[in-house]
Amino acid sequence: MTDDPICPLCDRPIPPEAPQSLHHLVPKLRGGKGGPTVLLHQICHNEIHATLSETELARDHATIEALRAHPKLAKFIRWVAKRPPAFHARTPGPRRQRR
């Protein structure tokens, strides 16, 4: 049994050695400074920001449920769920530009 936190995006444990970061559910630049955050695997966090702009995150994807429902993120979640908990790889492509 592990006491590691669980990534709310992919439902895998986040072991101490895994790259990880806090995600602001509403981006700081869109009014989320001081708002709720969630601990994610770094690969999950990177995928969110590679997929959605800050505006899209603030407007339509400010909950874990909304993020998980996004078609591209749902496909990523199915893929990463098969990887070990500490798995990390570079997210392909550039980060989305701010709007």
C-alpha positions, 0 to 999 in steps of 0.5 A: 500500500502506498501513501503517495498522492494520486494524480487527479488527472491520470489516477496514478500514484505520484511517487516522490521521485516522479517529476511533479508540479502544482496546476492552478485550475484557473490560470494565474493570468486569468484570475486564478492567483491564490485559487485552488491548485492540484498536484499533478505528474509533470507529464500530465501538467505539460500535456494540459498546457500543450493542449489548451490555452490559458483562456480555454483553461479559465473559461471551459476547463477549470475543473479536473472533470472538464479536463478529463472530458477533453477528447485530446486529454482523454486520449493522453490519459488512456495512454499514460495510464499504462506507464509506470507512476514515475514515467516522464517523457518530453511532451511533443510540440511547442507549448500553446501560445498565450491568448 
